[in-house]
Amino acid sequence: MMNNIKKGIIIVVSGLLLNQTTKAQNKIDLKEVIKTTSTQYARAVNEYKDSTRFPRSTKPDGTLRTVKSDDWCSGFFPASLWLLYDLTKDDFYKKAAIKWSVALEKEQYNTTTHDLGFMMYLPFGAGLNDTKSEAYKQIIIQSAKSLATRFHPNVGVIKSWDYKQYTYPVIIDNMMNLELLFEASKLTGDDTYKQIAIKHADHDMENHFRKDFSSYHVVDYDSLTGKVLRKITNQGFADESAWARGQAWGLYGFTVMYRYTHDKKYLDLANHIADFILNNPNYPKDGIPYWDFNDPKIPDTYRDASAGAVMASALLELKNYVGKEQKERYYKQAEKILSTLSTPEYLASSGNCNFIIKHCVGNWPKGKATGEIDVPINYGDYYYLEAIMRYKKTKK
């Protein structure tokens, strides 16, 4: 009897210690995180004088890789500066954000890319929120007009790439650009943009997802009939694999769709995508996914911190639309991801070409020379900062 009591005490005490340890591991020092991230970007602003070249990632030799304004990643650096202004209220970041956003203005007329949401809405949407600038409002509207030119009514989706090896390709990433269209409808009162976004999302729901709610990367359509020609995973391990950042884009994108429409089908899909990620046997306990859930080399393969950052930010929004049990689950998972990303393993306090987050994977099949493998990438920084902003608001 006494032995059983002792065993029970040990189990209870062990459980309490484990619970305390888990809480300690998930504790995020927001003050220190904001200090570290803002210091890194202050160095970047002071070192990168040419605002016609945008810091994107690092090269295999560790030197900075920059891109022109028409690159799909050009908007993340100025958008991150706007987030840092919101986090610090330091006009240094606002001034820098304005400078780097202005350098993007001409891309509002770019009709050759589907990524105007990333490129234009992220910086100018944040800028509009902080400054109420009429000029920023008009840039957002014109950017939406340019994006809408890539919508084909016969197919019902926005064309992603103009690459010749495809007929009419749509990538899951494109879900992230629909917010621009919704905002344009709000700013103009013209529902045309909103309806394009809804039609695109509905086609993605129908054609991009497998029975387990994992997502293909690319669906190629016939431009005349709208028939699906093929489904592939261009940047993942294999066509039938679950590329981690693709799953993150879907989770985030359909959460946004529910925010704007309150249509339960989008919420249901977002929850299913979350379940696929969180219940996946290959999803690490620390919350940072391997670059592809089906890489046969797991656990001896690369993590993708950028995918983790996108997931954390998405979950911190999705939790607002679900019941108590799911809310707690999503919040704790986002906190776990951010806790891991806020450790020295992933968060740079110096070096790293002044980027914040380490260990991202861009396009693994391209290889280390051009695929941005195990390097900092600016969208990893942006979604980490956005998730920190959202997390900070839960602590008020």
Secondary structure, 3 states (H helix, E strand, C coil): CHHHHHHHHHHHHHHHHHHHHHHHHHCCCHHHHHHHHHHHHHHHHHHCCCCCCEEEEECCCCCEEEECCCCCCCCHHHHHHHHHHHHHCCHHHHHHHHHHHHCCHHHHHCCCCCCHHHHHHHHHHHHHHHHCCHHHHHHHHHHHHHHHCCEECCCCEECCCCCCCCCCEEEHHHHHHHHHHHHHHHHHCCCHHHHHHHHHHHHHHHHCECCCCCECCEEEECCCCCCEEEEECCCCCCCCCCEHHHHHHHHHHHHHHHHHHCCHHHHHHHHHHHHHHHCCCCCCCCCCCECECCCCCCCCCCECHHHHHHHHHHHHHHHHHCCHHHHHHHHHHHHHHHHHHCCCCCECCCCHHHCCECCEECCHHHCCCCCCEEECEHHHHHHHHHHHHHHHHHCC
